[in-house]
Amino acid sequence: MNRKTFAILLAFLCMGFGDAVGPFVGLAKEQFALSNFEAQLIAFVGFIMFGILSVPMGIVQDRTGKKFVLLLGLAIALAGLILPLFGLSSYALFLLTILLLGAGAAILQVAGNPIMRDVSEPGKYSRNLSFGQFIKAIGSLSGSLIPFAAAKWMGMDWKILFPIYVASLLITLIIIAATKIKEEKTDREPATLQSCFLLLSNPFILLMVLGIFIYVGIEICLSSGVPLLLSSHYGIDLKTWGLLGNAFFFIAILSGRFLGSVALSWMKPHGFFRFSVTLSIIGLLLIFVDNPYVTLAGVFIAGLGFANIFPLIFSITVDSMPERANEISGLMVTAIAGGAIVPPLMGLLADATSVRMGFIVPLIGMGFIAMLTIIKPKTHA
């Protein structure tokens, strides 16, 4: 691994801090005595920034460069996380913190995924992007693990996250600012909002963007639905061991991304994409078996399969049109908003039938993604 790749991997670690918004919902609800609606507004404020900022930042990136946008994302997230260091005195201030953290994470996604291609050796982009997503997963897990460790072993509360995140972001910002990165240049006209959305007239690009939209949605379906399944069908306490299934899923994703980065050193991305989707479908089908051990095995297998789908869809799409990487990145990161749309569909089906039957929604979603493994790119928009 070269020094430039290491610097970008640090950005992926910081990118994962945005996923702390999930654990923040419950922690802040208790801290500020919030209603359920007010607590869920925290996740919405962080998540909505992906839909608002991604395409505009892809256009800015096309004109200013990926490194500039990466540094901008780090700076905005840093500004948001510095605010609580002066006292987390109100819910409104916390919402501003989350807004800036979500904005920074969205911008980091737009810049981080394509800039990995600029620092990767030829043919190693998919491998490095999977490893980057593995590093991001470590950052994501920190939002749950650090508060747990702080409370259990140090007698501290969850706000210890803020100085740790601030230090990490500051170090990363300095290292990337000092790293010289040669970005791939093209002679075409700079991107515009129109040129960005015109890419969706390319059937391959449109389907792959929809793939990201659906994938993010069904990943959140599993992370939120598994504890409910263990509680409703097996009587497992939701607040304690019920969370085991959730942790099991994310540990599988973490493991799968590391293994994927190794496998992609010798496997071609398209072949590994098909393997990952097949594994995901097997895992999802096992969840329907009425046995807690088989269900947990299915959750773990699904997590292993899910692990590399996002970076594979992203890298395969960018590799089909590398000269449009900035615009594609904006569209792909905007599609992360699928996480706000797909899970309610699972909830509606679960309310009408059962929690287990609600998992038909992610199964259908994975069926759509399976279709993506056989389509061929059309490289002209």
Contacts in CASP RR format, 6 or more apart in sequence:
PFRMAT RR
TARGET T0000
AUTHOR 0000-0000-0000
METHOD contacts of the structure
MODEL  1
MNRKTFAILLAFLCMGFGDAVGPFVGLAKEQFALSNFEAQLIAFVGFIMF
GILSVPMGIVQDRTGKKFVLLLGLAIALAGLILPLFGLSSYALFLLTILL
LGAGAAILQVAGNPIMRDVSEPGKYSRNLSFGQFIKAIGSLSGSLIPFAA
AKWMGMDWKILFPIYVASLLITLIIIAATKIKEEKTDREPATLQSCFLLL
SNPFILLMVLGIFIYVGIEICLSSGVPLLLSSHYGIDLKTWGLLGNAFFF
IAILSGRFLGSVALSWMKPHGFFRFSVTLSIIGLLLIFVDNPYVTLAGVF
IAGLGFANIFPLIFSITVDSMPERANEISGLMVTAIAGGAIVPPLMGLLA
DATSVRMGFIVPLIGMGFIAMLTIIKPKTHA
1 9 0 8 1.000
2 119 0 8 1.000
3 179 0 8 1.000
4 119 0 8 1.000
4 179 0 8 1.000
4 180 0 8 1.000
4 181 0 8 1.000
5 116 0 8 1.000
5 119 0 8 1.000
5 120 0 8 1.000
5 128 0 8 1.000
7 119 0 8 1.000
7 172 0 8 1.000
7 175 0 8 1.000
7 176 0 8 1.000
7 179 0 8 1.000
7 181 0 8 1.000
8 70 0 8 1.000
8 112 0 8 1.000
8 115 0 8 1.000
8 116 0 8 1.000
8 119 0 8 1.000
8 132 0 8 1.000
8 176 0 8 1.000
9 131 0 8 1.000
9 132 0 8 1.000
9 135 0 8 1.000
10 171 0 8 1.000
10 172 0 8 1.000
10 175 0 8 1.000
10 176 0 8 1.000
11 70 0 8 1.000
11 74 0 8 1.000
11 108 0 8 1.000
11 111 0 8 1.000
11 112 0 8 1.000
11 172 0 8 1.000
11 176 0 8 1.000
12 112 0 8 1.000
12 132 0 8 1.000
12 133 0 8 1.000
12 135 0 8 1.000
12 136 0 8 1.000
13 135 0 8 1.000
13 136 0 8 1.000
13 138 0 8 1.000
13 139 0 8 1.000
13 168 0 8 1.000
13 172 0 8 1.000
14 74 0 8 1.000
14 77 0 8 1.000
14 108 0 8 1.000
14 139 0 8 1.000
14 165 0 8 1.000
14 168 0 8 1.000
14 169 0 8 1.000
14 172 0 8 1.000
15 105 0 8 1.000
15 108 0 8 1.000
15 109 0 8 1.000
15 112 0 8 1.000
15 136 0 8 1.000
15 139 0 8 1.000
16 105 0 8 1.000
16 136 0 8 1.000
16 137 0 8 1.000
16 138 0 8 1.000
16 139 0 8 1.000
16 140 0 8 1.000
16 142 0 8 1.000
17 77 0 8 1.000
17 81 0 8 1.000
17 101 0 8 1.000
17 105 0 8 1.000
17 139 0 8 1.000
17 142 0 8 1.000
17 143 0 8 1.000
17 165 0 8 1.000
17 168 0 8 1.000
17 169 0 8 1.000
18 46 0 8 1.000
18 77 0 8 1.000
18 101 0 8 1.000
18 102 0 8 1.000
18 104 0 8 1.000
18 105 0 8 1.000
18 140 0 8 1.000
19 105 0 8 1.000
19 139 0 8 1.000
19 140 0 8 1.000
19 143 0 8 1.000
20 101 0 8 1.000
20 140 0 8 1.000
20 142 0 8 1.000
20 143 0 8 1.000
20 161 0 8 1.000
20 165 0 8 1.000
21 42 0 8 1.000
21 43 0 8 1.000
21 46 0 8 1.000
21 47 0 8 1.000
21 98 0 8 1.000
21 101 0 8 1.000
21 102 0 8 1.000
22 42 0 8 1.000
22 43 0 8 1.000
23 143 0 8 1.000
23 144 0 8 1.000
23 147 0 8 1.000
23 158 0 8 1.000
24 42 0 8 1.000
24 43 0 8 1.000
24 98 0 8 1.000
25 39 0 8 1.000
25 40 0 8 1.000
25 42 0 8 1.000
25 43 0 8 1.000
26 39 0 8 1.000
27 147 0 8 1.000
27 158 0 8 1.000
28 34 0 8 1.000
28 39 0 8 1.000
28 42 0 8 1.000
28 91 0 8 1.000
28 94 0 8 1.000
29 36 0 8 1.000
29 38 0 8 1.000
29 39 0 8 1.000
31 88 0 8 1.000
32 38 0 8 1.000
32 90 0 8 1.000
32 91 0 8 1.000
32 94 0 8 1.000
34 91 0 8 1.000
38 91 0 8 1.000
41 95 0 8 1.000
42 94 0 8 1.000
42 95 0 8 1.000
42 98 0 8 1.000
44 340 0 8 1.000
45 95 0 8 1.000
45 98 0 8 1.000
45 99 0 8 1.000
45 102 0 8 1.000
46 98 0 8 1.000
46 99 0 8 1.000
46 101 0 8 1.000
46 102 0 8 1.000
46 103 0 8 1.000
46 105 0 8 1.000
47 102 0 8 1.000
47 336 0 8 1.000
47 337 0 8 1.000
47 339 0 8 1.000
47 340 0 8 1.000
48 337 0 8 1.000
48 340 0 8 1.000
49 99 0 8 1.000
49 102 0 8 1.000
49 103 0 8 1.000
49 104 0 8 1.000
49 105 0 8 1.000
49 106 0 8 1.000
50 102 0 8 1.000
50 105 0 8 1.000
50 106 0 8 1.000
50 109 0 8 1.000
50 333 0 8 1.000
50 334 0 8 1.000
50 336 0 8 1.000
50 337 0 8 1.000
51 106 0 8 1.000
51 333 0 8 1.000
51 334 0 8 1.000
51 336 0 8 1.000
51 337 0 8 1.000
52 106 0 8 1.000
53 103 0 8 1.000
53 106 0 8 1.000
53 107 0 8 1.000
53 110 0 8 1.000
54 106 0 8 1.000
54 109 0 8 1.000
54 110 0 8 1.000
54 329 0 8 1.000
54 330 0 8 1.000
54 331 0 8 1.000
54 332 0 8 1.000
54 333 0 8 1.000
54 334 0 8 1.000
54 336 0 8 1.000
55 193 0 8 1.000
55 196 0 8 1.000
55 197 0 8 1.000
55 330 0 8 1.000
55 331 0 8 1.000
55 334 0 8 1.000
56 193 0 8 1.000
57 69 0 8 1.000
57 106 0 8 1.000
57 107 0 8 1.000
57 110 0 8 1.000
57 111 0 8 1.000
57 330 0 8 1.000
58 69 0 8 1.000
58 110 0 8 1.000
58 191 0 8 1.000
58 196 0 8 1.000
58 326 0 8 1.000
58 327 0 8 1.000
58 329 0 8 1.000
58 330 0 8 1.000
59 190 0 8 1.000
59 191 0 8 1.000
59 192 0 8 1.000
59 193 0 8 1.000
59 196 0 8 1.000
59 326 0 8 1.000
59 327 0 8 1.000
60 69 0 8 1.000
61 68 0 8 1.000
61 69 0 8 1.000
61 110 0 8 1.000
61 111 0 8 1.000
61 114 0 8 1.000
61 326 0 8 1.000
61 329 0 8 1.000
62 190 0 8 1.000
62 191 0 8 1.000
62 326 0 8 1.000
62 327 0 8 1.000
63 190 0 8 1.000
63 191 0 8 1.000
65 183 0 8 1.000
65 326 0 8 1.000
66 111 0 8 1.000
66 112 0 8 1.000
66 114 0 8 1.000
66 115 0 8 1.000
66 118 0 8 1.000
66 181 0 8 1.000
66 183 0 8 1.000
66 326 0 8 1.000
67 111 0 8 1.000
67 115 0 8 1.000
67 176 0 8 1.000
67 181 0 8 1.000
67 183 0 8 1.000
69 107 0 8 1.000
69 110 0 8 1.000
69 111 0 8 1.000
70 107 0 8 1.000
70 108 0 8 1.000
70 111 0 8 1.000
70 112 0 8 1.000
70 115 0 8 1.000
70 176 0 8 1.000
71 173 0 8 1.000
71 176 0 8 1.000
71 177 0 8 1.000
72 107 0 8 1.000
73 103 0 8 1.000
73 104 0 8 1.000
73 107 0 8 1.000
73 108 0 8 1.000
73 111 0 8 1.000
74 104 0 8 1.000
74 108 0 8 1.000
74 169 0 8 1.000
74 172 0 8 1.000
74 173 0 8 1.000
74 176 0 8 1.000
75 173 0 8 1.000
76 100 0 8 1.000
76 103 0 8 1.000
76 104 0 8 1.000
76 107 0 8 1.000
77 100 0 8 1.000
77 101 0 8 1.000
77 102 0 8 1.000
77 103 0 8 1.000
77 104 0 8 1.000
77 105 0 8 1.000
77 108 0 8 1.000
77 169 0 8 1.000
78 166 0 8 1.000
78 169 0 8 1.000
78 170 0 8 1.000
78 173 0 8 1.000
79 100 0 8 1.000
80 96 0 8 1.000
80 97 0 8 1.000
80 100 0 8 1.000
80 101 0 8 1.000
81 97 0 8 1.000
81 100 0 8 1.000
81 101 0 8 1.000
81 162 0 8 1.000
81 165 0 8 1.000
81 166 0 8 1.000
81 169 0 8 1.000
82 166 0 8 1.000
83 93 0 8 1.000
83 96 0 8 1.000
83 97 0 8 1.000
83 100 0 8 1.000
84 93 0 8 1.000
84 94 0 8 1.000
84 97 0 8 1.000
84 159 0 8 1.000
84 162 0 8 1.000
85 162 0 8 1.000
85 163 0 8 1.000
85 166 0 8 1.000
87 93 0 8 1.000
88 94 0 8 1.000
88 97 0 8 1.000
88 159 0 8 1.000
106 333 0 8 1.000
106 336 0 8 1.000
109 329 0 8 1.000
109 333 0 8 1.000
109 336 0 8 1.000
110 326 0 8 1.000
110 329 0 8 1.000
110 330 0 8 1.000
110 333 0 8 1.000
111 329 0 8 1.000
112 329 0 8 1.000
113 129 0 8 1.000
113 311 0 8 1.000
113 314 0 8 1.000
113 318 0 8 1.000
113 329 0 8 1.000
113 332 0 8 1.000
113 333 0 8 1.000
114 318 0 8 1.000
114 325 0 8 1.000
114 326 0 8 1.000
114 328 0 8 1.000
114 329 0 8 1.000
115 181 0 8 1.000
115 183 0 8 1.000
116 125 0 8 1.000
116 128 0 8 1.000
116 129 0 8 1.000
116 132 0 8 1.000
117 125 0 8 1.000
117 129 0 8 1.000
117 184 0 8 1.000
117 315 0 8 1.000
117 318 0 8 1.000
117 322 0 8 1.000
117 325 0 8 1.000
118 181 0 8 1.000
118 182 0 8 1.000
118 183 0 8 1.000
118 184 0 8 1.000
119 128 0 8 1.000
119 181 0 8 1.000
120 127 0 8 1.000
120 128 0 8 1.000
120 129 0 8 1.000
124 265 0 8 1.000
125 315 0 8 1.000
125 318 0 8 1.000
125 319 0 8 1.000
126 264 0 8 1.000
126 269 0 8 1.000
126 272 0 8 1.000
126 311 0 8 1.000
126 312 0 8 1.000
126 315 0 8 1.000
126 316 0 8 1.000
126 319 0 8 1.000
127 260 0 8 1.000
127 261 0 8 1.000
127 264 0 8 1.000
127 265 0 8 1.000
128 261 0 8 1.000
129 311 0 8 1.000
129 314 0 8 1.000
129 315 0 8 1.000
130 257 0 8 1.000
130 260 0 8 1.000
130 261 0 8 1.000
130 264 0 8 1.000
130 307 0 8 1.000
130 308 0 8 1.000
130 311 0 8 1.000
130 312 0 8 1.000
131 257 0 8 1.000
131 258 0 8 1.000
131 260 0 8 1.000
131 261 0 8 1.000
132 257 0 8 1.000
132 261 0 8 1.000
132 311 0 8 1.000
133 257 0 8 1.000
133 307 0 8 1.000
133 308 0 8 1.000
133 310 0 8 1.000
133 311 0 8 1.000
134 254 0 8 1.000
134 256 0 8 1.000
134 257 0 8 1.000
134 258 0 8 1.000
134 260 0 8 1.000
134 261 0 8 1.000
137 250 0 8 1.000
137 253 0 8 1.000
137 254 0 8 1.000
137 257 0 8 1.000
138 254 0 8 1.000
140 250 0 8 1.000
141 250 0 8 1.000
141 254 0 8 1.000
142 161 0 8 1.000
142 164 0 8 1.000
143 161 0 8 1.000
144 247 0 8 1.000
146 160 0 8 1.000
146 161 0 8 1.000
146 164 0 8 1.000
147 157 0 8 1.000
147 158 0 8 1.000
147 160 0 8 1.000
147 161 0 8 1.000
150 156 0 8 1.000
150 157 0 8 1.000
150 158 0 8 1.000
150 160 0 8 1.000
151 157 0 8 1.000
151 158 0 8 1.000
154 160 0 8 1.000
184 322 0 8 1.000
184 325 0 8 1.000
186 323 0 8 1.000
188 323 0 8 1.000
189 195 0 8 1.000
191 324 0 8 1.000
191 326 0 8 1.000
191 327 0 8 1.000
195 327 0 8 1.000
196 327 0 8 1.000
196 330 0 8 1.000
196 331 0 8 1.000
197 331 0 8 1.000
198 381 0 8 1.000
199 205 0 8 1.000
199 321 0 8 1.000
199 324 0 8 1.000
199 327 0 8 1.000
199 328 0 8 1.000
199 331 0 8 1.000
199 381 0 8 1.000
200 206 0 8 1.000
200 209 0 8 1.000
200 331 0 8 1.000
201 381 0 8 1.000
202 378 0 8 1.000
202 380 0 8 1.000
202 381 0 8 1.000
203 378 0 8 1.000
204 317 0 8 1.000
204 320 0 8 1.000
204 375 0 8 1.000
204 376 0 8 1.000
204 377 0 8 1.000
204 378 0 8 1.000
205 317 0 8 1.000
205 320 0 8 1.000
205 321 0 8 1.000
205 328 0 8 1.000
205 331 0 8 1.000
205 381 0 8 1.000
207 371 0 8 1.000
207 372 0 8 1.000
207 375 0 8 1.000
208 313 0 8 1.000
208 316 0 8 1.000
208 317 0 8 1.000
208 332 0 8 1.000
208 372 0 8 1.000
209 317 0 8 1.000
209 331 0 8 1.000
209 332 0 8 1.000
209 334 0 8 1.000
209 335 0 8 1.000
210 335 0 8 1.000
210 368 0 8 1.000
211 313 0 8 1.000
211 335 0 8 1.000
211 368 0 8 1.000
211 369 0 8 1.000
211 372 0 8 1.000
212 310 0 8 1.000
212 313 0 8 1.000
212 314 0 8 1.000
212 332 0 8 1.000
212 335 0 8 1.000
212 336 0 8 1.000
213 335 0 8 1.000
213 336 0 8 1.000
213 337 0 8 1.000
213 338 0 8 1.000
213 341 0 8 1.000
213 342 0 8 1.000
214 338 0 8 1.000
214 342 0 8 1.000
214 365 0 8 1.000
214 368 0 8 1.000
214 369 0 8 1.000
215 306 0 8 1.000
215 309 0 8 1.000
215 310 0 8 1.000
215 313 0 8 1.000
215 369 0 8 1.000
216 310 0 8 1.000
216 335 0 8 1.000
216 336 0 8 1.000
216 337 0 8 1.000
216 338 0 8 1.000
216 339 0 8 1.000
216 342 0 8 1.000
217 338 0 8 1.000
217 339 0 8 1.000
217 341 0 8 1.000
217 342 0 8 1.000
217 343 0 8 1.000
217 362 0 8 1.000
218 342 0 8 1.000
218 361 0 8 1.000
218 362 0 8 1.000
218 365 0 8 1.000
218 366 0 8 1.000
219 306 0 8 1.000
219 339 0 8 1.000
220 339 0 8 1.000
220 342 0 8 1.000
220 343 0 8 1.000
221 342 0 8 1.000
221 343 0 8 1.000
221 346 0 8 1.000
221 359 0 8 1.000
221 361 0 8 1.000
221 362 0 8 1.000
222 249 0 8 1.000
222 299 0 8 1.000
222 302 0 8 1.000
222 303 0 8 1.000
222 306 0 8 1.000
222 359 0 8 1.000
222 362 0 8 1.000
223 246 0 8 1.000
223 249 0 8 1.000
223 250 0 8 1.000
224 343 0 8 1.000
225 346 0 8 1.000
225 355 0 8 1.000
225 359 0 8 1.000
226 245 0 8 1.000
226 246 0 8 1.000
226 248 0 8 1.000
226 249 0 8 1.000
226 299 0 8 1.000
227 238 0 8 1.000
227 242 0 8 1.000
227 243 0 8 1.000
227 245 0 8 1.000
227 246 0 8 1.000
228 238 0 8 1.000
228 350 0 8 1.000
228 355 0 8 1.000
229 287 0 8 1.000
229 295 0 8 1.000
229 355 0 8 1.000
229 356 0 8 1.000
229 359 0 8 1.000
230 236 0 8 1.000
230 238 0 8 1.000
230 241 0 8 1.000
230 242 0 8 1.000
230 244 0 8 1.000
230 245 0 8 1.000
230 292 0 8 1.000
230 295 0 8 1.000
231 237 0 8 1.000
231 238 0 8 1.000
231 242 0 8 1.000
232 354 0 8 1.000
232 355 0 8 1.000
233 290 0 8 1.000
233 292 0 8 1.000
233 295 0 8 1.000
233 354 0 8 1.000
233 355 0 8 1.000
233 356 0 8 1.000
234 292 0 8 1.000
234 295 0 8 1.000
236 242 0 8 1.000
236 244 0 8 1.000
236 292 0 8 1.000
244 296 0 8 1.000
245 296 0 8 1.000
245 299 0 8 1.000
248 296 0 8 1.000
248 299 0 8 1.000
248 300 0 8 1.000
249 299 0 8 1.000
249 300 0 8 1.000
249 302 0 8 1.000
249 303 0 8 1.000
251 300 0 8 1.000
252 299 0 8 1.000
252 300 0 8 1.000
252 301 0 8 1.000
252 302 0 8 1.000
252 303 0 8 1.000
252 304 0 8 1.000
252 305 0 8 1.000
252 306 0 8 1.000
252 307 0 8 1.000
253 303 0 8 1.000
253 304 0 8 1.000
253 306 0 8 1.000
253 307 0 8 1.000
254 307 0 8 1.000
255 304 0 8 1.000
255 307 0 8 1.000
256 303 0 8 1.000
256 304 0 8 1.000
256 305 0 8 1.000
256 307 0 8 1.000
256 308 0 8 1.000
257 307 0 8 1.000
257 308 0 8 1.000
257 311 0 8 1.000
259 304 0 8 1.000
259 307 0 8 1.000
260 272 0 8 1.000
260 307 0 8 1.000
260 308 0 8 1.000
263 272 0 8 1.000
264 272 0 8 1.000
264 308 0 8 1.000
267 275 0 8 1.000
269 312 0 8 1.000
269 315 0 8 1.000
269 316 0 8 1.000
269 319 0 8 1.000
270 316 0 8 1.000
270 373 0 8 1.000
271 373 0 8 1.000
272 308 0 8 1.000
272 312 0 8 1.000
273 308 0 8 1.000
273 309 0 8 1.000
273 312 0 8 1.000
273 313 0 8 1.000
273 316 0 8 1.000
273 372 0 8 1.000
273 373 0 8 1.000
274 373 0 8 1.000
276 305 0 8 1.000
276 306 0 8 1.000
276 307 0 8 1.000
276 308 0 8 1.000
276 309 0 8 1.000
276 312 0 8 1.000
277 305 0 8 1.000
277 309 0 8 1.000
277 366 0 8 1.000
277 367 0 8 1.000
277 369 0 8 1.000
277 370 0 8 1.000
277 373 0 8 1.000
278 370 0 8 1.000
279 301 0 8 1.000
279 302 0 8 1.000
279 304 0 8 1.000
279 305 0 8 1.000
280 301 0 8 1.000
280 302 0 8 1.000
280 303 0 8 1.000
280 305 0 8 1.000
280 306 0 8 1.000
280 309 0 8 1.000
280 366 0 8 1.000
280 369 0 8 1.000
281 363 0 8 1.000
281 366 0 8 1.000
281 367 0 8 1.000
281 370 0 8 1.000
282 298 0 8 1.000
282 301 0 8 1.000
282 302 0 8 1.000
283 297 0 8 1.000
283 298 0 8 1.000
283 299 0 8 1.000
283 301 0 8 1.000
283 302 0 8 1.000
283 303 0 8 1.000
283 305 0 8 1.000
284 298 0 8 1.000
284 302 0 8 1.000
284 359 0 8 1.000
284 362 0 8 1.000
284 363 0 8 1.000
284 366 0 8 1.000
285 363 0 8 1.000
286 294 0 8 1.000
286 295 0 8 1.000
286 297 0 8 1.000
286 298 0 8 1.000
286 301 0 8 1.000
286 302 0 8 1.000
287 295 0 8 1.000
287 298 0 8 1.000
287 299 0 8 1.000
287 302 0 8 1.000
287 356 0 8 1.000
287 359 0 8 1.000
288 356 0 8 1.000
288 359 0 8 1.000
289 295 0 8 1.000
290 356 0 8 1.000
309 369 0 8 1.000
313 332 0 8 1.000
313 369 0 8 1.000
313 372 0 8 1.000
314 329 0 8 1.000
314 332 0 8 1.000
316 377 0 8 1.000
317 328 0 8 1.000
317 332 0 8 1.000
317 377 0 8 1.000
318 325 0 8 1.000
318 328 0 8 1.000
318 329 0 8 1.000
320 377 0 8 1.000
320 379 0 8 1.000
321 328 0 8 1.000
321 377 0 8 1.000
321 379 0 8 1.000
321 381 0 8 1.000
324 381 0 8 1.000
342 361 0 8 1.000
342 365 0 8 1.000
345 361 0 8 1.000
346 358 0 8 1.000
346 359 0 8 1.000
346 361 0 8 1.000
346 362 0 8 1.000
347 358 0 8 1.000
347 361 0 8 1.000
349 357 0 8 1.000
349 358 0 8 1.000
349 360 0 8 1.000
349 361 0 8 1.000
350 357 0 8 1.000
350 358 0 8 1.000
END
